[in-house]
């Protein structure tokens, strides 16, 4: 007797349909609301084989330059301050420009290095993934309490580095699986 063929139902898959209901928050182009210390991060979202994920969506959450999360909405966009949502392009690429965050306190009084929290939504994921982006040459990285919990040989997946192809931006990629998989956190 043959085993029944299992076909995933709608509740078991995540589509390539992130734009539905989210268009008003996609494509935000920062303007005069950015401070002098603006950073740009460009990269790609890739699967385990290095193939581009062209229908992923990324959310970047950050503190302000003083290291505080205001939770307020910016007047012109209606989006929370320190929040950017964007879809990957047809090559899995993205570019985000935002104010560089400052160091932020943990609940226990320890100070975290400047970083971004990134949520990754993509096909095949039943739940979003959570990761972080730290910045190359940030001296506080050496004592960041969260970064220090990551094995040293895996920390590089969380560091945005200088981009030789685009000197005004930092390079950081999201690799969903495999040997060089980005570190993801369970929250």
Backbone torsions as a table, in degrees:
resi	resn	phi	psi	omega
1	UNK	NA	131.9	179.4
2	UNK	-79.0	142.2	176.3
3	UNK	-70.9	145.7	178.6
4	UNK	-64.3	146.5	178.2
5	UNK	-77.7	126.8	-179.3
6	UNK	-93.6	123.5	179.0
7	UNK	-117.7	125.3	179.9
8	UNK	-60.6	138.2	175.7
9	UNK	-90.6	173.7	-179.3
10	UNK	-57.9	-29.5	-179.7
11	UNK	-79.6	-7.1	-178.6
12	UNK	-105.5	-0.6	-178.4
13	UNK	-128.4	155.6	172.6
14	UNK	-118.4	122.6	-168.1
15	UNK	-75.6	-170.7	158.1
16	UNK	-101.9	65.6	-174.9
17	UNK	-135.9	33.5	-174.2
18	UNK	-66.5	-22.1	-176.8
19	UNK	-70.7	-24.5	-177.4
20	UNK	-63.0	120.6	178.2
21	UNK	77.2	-0.6	-177.8
22	UNK	-120.3	-1.0	-175.8
23	UNK	-55.3	-34.9	-178.5
24	UNK	-66.2	-16.7	179.6
25	UNK	-107.9	-1.9	178.4
26	UNK	-93.8	154.6	173.5
27	UNK	74.2	18.4	178.0
28	UNK	-62.8	124.5	177.9
29	UNK	-108.9	110.7	-179.1
30	UNK	-59.5	145.2	-179.7
31	UNK	-131.0	-126.5	-174.4
32	UNK	-70.0	-7.9	179.8
33	UNK	-79.1	-6.5	178.3
34	UNK	-82.5	141.9	179.0
35	UNK	-81.9	178.4	-179.7
36	UNK	-60.8	-35.9	-175.3
37	UNK	-90.1	59.3	-179.5
38	UNK	-81.4	138.6	174.4
39	UNK	-117.6	151.1	175.1
40	UNK	-123.4	133.9	177.9
41	UNK	-124.0	127.5	175.8
42	UNK	-124.6	152.4	-179.5
43	UNK	-177.8	-164.8	-179.9
44	UNK	-136.9	153.6	169.1
45	UNK	-104.4	126.0	-175.6
46	UNK	-132.2	153.5	175.5
47	UNK	-87.7	-173.9	-175.5
48	UNK	-62.7	-25.2	-178.8
49	UNK	-92.3	3.1	-178.1
50	UNK	84.4	6.2	177.8
51	UNK	-77.1	141.3	-179.9
52	UNK	-67.3	142.9	174.5
53	UNK	-105.3	101.0	-171.4
54	UNK	-84.1	-5.8	-178.1
55	UNK	-123.5	31.2	176.5
56	UNK	-86.1	160.9	174.5
57	UNK	-130.8	138.4	179.9
58	UNK	-120.5	139.4	170.9
59	UNK	-116.6	128.2	177.0
60	UNK	-109.3	125.8	178.7
61	UNK	-120.2	134.2	-179.0
62	UNK	-148.5	158.2	171.5
63	UNK	-79.4	170.1	174.4
64	UNK	-83.0	-175.4	-176.3
65	UNK	-65.0	-18.9	177.0
66	UNK	-90.0	-2.4	179.3
67	UNK	83.6	19.7	179.7
68	UNK	-112.1	149.9	175.8
69	UNK	-103.9	108.5	-174.7
70	UNK	-79.5	-33.6	-178.0
71	UNK	71.6	5.2	-179.6
72	UNK	-85.9	161.9	178.2
73	UNK	-93.9	140.4	174.5
74	UNK	-77.4	138.9	-173.0
75	UNK	-59.7	-42.5	-173.3
76	UNK	-82.0	-21.8	-174.1
77	UNK	-113.4	-18.9	-176.6
78	UNK	71.8	14.8	179.7
79	UNK	-105.0	151.4	176.5
80	UNK	-60.9	142.7	175.2
81	UNK	-63.8	135.7	-178.9
82	UNK	83.0	17.6	-179.2
83	UNK	-124.8	131.3	174.4
84	UNK	-139.5	130.9	177.1
85	UNK	-121.3	133.8	178.9
86	UNK	-149.6	153.9	177.2
87	UNK	-98.4	150.9	174.7
88	UNK	-74.6	155.2	178.4
89	UNK	-84.1	-172.4	-175.8
90	UNK	-65.7	-15.3	176.5
91	UNK	-103.7	12.1	-178.7
92	UNK	78.7	6.0	-175.3
93	UNK	-85.8	159.8	175.4
94	UNK	-149.9	158.6	173.9
95	UNK	-144.9	126.0	178.5
96	UNK	-128.5	139.3	176.2
97	UNK	-121.6	130.2	-178.0
98	UNK	-156.2	166.4	176.3
99	UNK	-69.5	139.7	177.6
100	UNK	-70.6	127.7	179.5
101	UNK	-74.4	159.3	174.7
102	UNK	-94.8	176.9	175.8
103	UNK	-62.4	144.0	-178.0
104	UNK	-123.4	144.0	178.8
105	UNK	-80.1	146.3	168.0
106	UNK	-89.7	165.6	-179.7
107	UNK	-60.6	-23.2	-177.7
108	UNK	-92.6	8.7	178.1
109	UNK	93.7	-13.1	176.7
110	UNK	-70.0	152.5	-179.7
111	UNK	-105.9	131.6	177.4
112	UNK	-92.4	147.2	174.5
113	UNK	-64.6	155.1	174.7
114	UNK	-54.0	133.6	-178.2
115	UNK	-159.7	168.5	173.2
116	UNK	-117.1	143.8	169.7
117	UNK	-97.4	132.5	-176.5
118	UNK	-124.0	128.8	172.4
119	UNK	-102.8	133.3	-177.4
120	UNK	-116.1	123.9	176.0
121	UNK	-116.6	131.0	-179.7
122	UNK	-158.0	163.0	178.3
123	UNK	-59.0	145.7	179.2
124	UNK	84.7	-7.3	178.2
125	UNK	-99.4	126.0	177.1
126	UNK	-79.6	-26.1	176.3
127	UNK	-134.7	154.3	177.4
128	UNK	-65.8	158.1	175.1
129	UNK	-102.2	150.0	179.8
130	UNK	-121.3	129.8	177.1
131	UNK	-141.8	-175.5	179.0
132	UNK	-134.4	157.8	171.4
133	UNK	-124.3	122.9	172.3
134	UNK	-105.5	168.7	-173.8
135	UNK	-113.0	132.6	177.3
136	UNK	-55.0	145.5	176.9
137	UNK	68.6	13.8	176.7
138	UNK	-85.5	113.7	-175.5
139	UNK	-62.1	-30.0	-179.6
140	UNK	-68.4	-14.0	177.0
141	UNK	-59.2	-33.1	-176.0
142	UNK	-65.8	-19.7	-178.8
143	UNK	-124.6	10.3	-179.7
144	UNK	-64.9	123.3	-174.7
145	UNK	-65.1	-28.2	178.7
146	UNK	-80.3	-47.5	-179.6
147	UNK	-60.3	-34.4	-180.0
148	UNK	-69.8	-15.9	176.2
149	UNK	-79.7	-11.5	-178.9
150	UNK	-89.5	133.9	176.2
151	UNK	-54.3	137.9	-174.1
152	UNK	-52.7	-38.9	-177.6
153	UNK	-71.3	-8.4	179.0
154	UNK	-108.4	-11.4	-175.7
155	UNK	-61.4	-30.0	-177.8
156	UNK	-58.6	-23.5	-179.6
157	UNK	-71.4	-11.0	-179.6
158	UNK	-107.3	2.3	-174.4
159	UNK	-106.4	121.6	172.3
160	UNK	-80.2	129.3	-173.8
161	UNK	-118.2	163.6	176.6
162	UNK	-54.3	143.3	-176.4
163	UNK	-113.4	107.4	-178.6
164	UNK	-61.2	-32.4	-179.0
165	UNK	-78.8	-16.9	-177.3
166	UNK	-147.6	81.4	-172.4
167	UNK	-57.5	-23.7	-179.5
168	UNK	-85.4	3.6	-179.2
169	UNK	-130.2	161.9	171.4
170	UNK	-100.5	150.6	-179.8
171	UNK	-104.8	130.7	175.3
172	UNK	-153.6	127.0	-178.8
173	UNK	-112.2	153.6	173.3
174	UNK	-107.4	118.2	176.9
175	UNK	-113.3	117.6	-168.6
176	UNK	-75.5	-26.8	179.4
177	UNK	-155.5	170.2	172.2
178	UNK	103.3	-171.2	-174.5
179	UNK	-60.1	-35.9	-176.3
180	UNK	-107.8	27.5	-177.0
181	UNK	-55.1	137.7	173.9
182	UNK	-60.8	143.4	175.5
183	UNK	-71.0	127.9	176.6
184	UNK	-118.4	148.0	-176.1
185	UNK	-108.8	146.5	173.5
186	UNK	-97.4	122.1	-178.5
187	UNK	-124.4	NA	NA
